[in-house]
Amino acid sequence: MHIELPEKRYYNIGEVAKAFDVNTSLIRFWEKEFDVLQPKKNAKGNRRFTPRDLKNLELIFHLVKERGFTLDGAKIHLKENKQKTLDHFEIIRKLEKVKSELLKIKEQL
């Protein structure tokens, strides 16, 4: 999964949920469950997600939704192997992007 969001400093929860194609309630639930998600809140209490939060959310989404980890399994995996998991995740995303570009070129031929 590749999320498409414009470059901004902060994203609201609606933008994030739409990018990941999930409900806002799931984002709020994951925020409570995973310590790595720490969105800032404004005076009204609205969540503001940074690009770093989006990276962490994308990693959680990958583990839970794409690889089928349980929430407890994903928490343990993140605590024990965060850097290794993040490196693998980045490599997978780059390869997916290259694959999509190659498929676009193939269609044009």
N, C-alpha and C positions, 0 to 999 in steps of 0.2 A: 504494500500500500504506500502510495506517495501522496502526501497532503499538499494541496495547493492553497497557499495563503500569501498575501502580499507582505513585503518586508515592512514590519512595524515594530515598535518597541513593546507594545502591549496588545493582547487580543482579548476580547470578551468571551464569555463562556459559550454564547450562541455561535460565534464564529468557529470556535474550536470544535464544538459538537458537530456542526455542519461539515467541517473539514474531515472529521473522522467518521461521519455518517452514523453517529450514535446519539442517544438522548442526553440532554444536559444532566439529568439525574445520575447517569452512569459516570460522568466526569466528576460530579460532586462526590459520589460514592468512592471512586478511586482516590480522590484527594484525601479522604478520611483513612483509607486503607494503606496507602503508600506514602511513606515519609519523604520520598524524593520529590513529590508534588507539593510545592509551596507557593501557590499563586498569591499575589499581593491583593489586598482588598482596599477599595476606596472608602470614603466616609459613609457611603450608603451601604457598604458591605458587598458591592459587586466585585466579582473576581476578575483580576487582570493577569492573564498568563503571559509570561515572557517567552522568548524563543527557547531559552533553556528548559522551561517547563514543557514546552511543546516537544522537545527532544525526549525528555523523560516520559512524557505521555505516549509518544510514538513507540518507545521501547516497551512500555507496559502493554500497549495495544498489541504489539507484535508477539509478546510472550503469551498473553492471555487469549487473544482472539485468533491469531494465526498459528501459533505453535501448540495451543491447547493446554497451557499450564493452568493449574488451579491458582487461586489468589495467594494461598499460602506458599505454593511452589514458586510462584513468581517472586514473592517477597524474599524467600530464601535465596533464590537464584540471583536476585539483584544484590543482596547483601554480600554473598560469597564471591560472586564473579562479575561485579558491575563493570569494571574496565574491560575485561575480556569479552563480556557480552556486548558491550557498547561497540568495541572494535569490530566484532563479527557482524553486528547489526549494520554498521556503517558500510562495511564491505558488501553486504547483501543489497543494501539500498543502491549503492553505486552500480553494481552489476545489473540490477533491475532497470536502472535508468539507461545504461548502455544497451541493454536488450531492447527496450522500447524504441530507442533511437535507431537501432539497426532494423527493427521491424518497419519503422516509418520509411527508411531508405529503401527497403525491399519493396514496399508497396508502390513507391514512386518509380521503380524500374519497370 
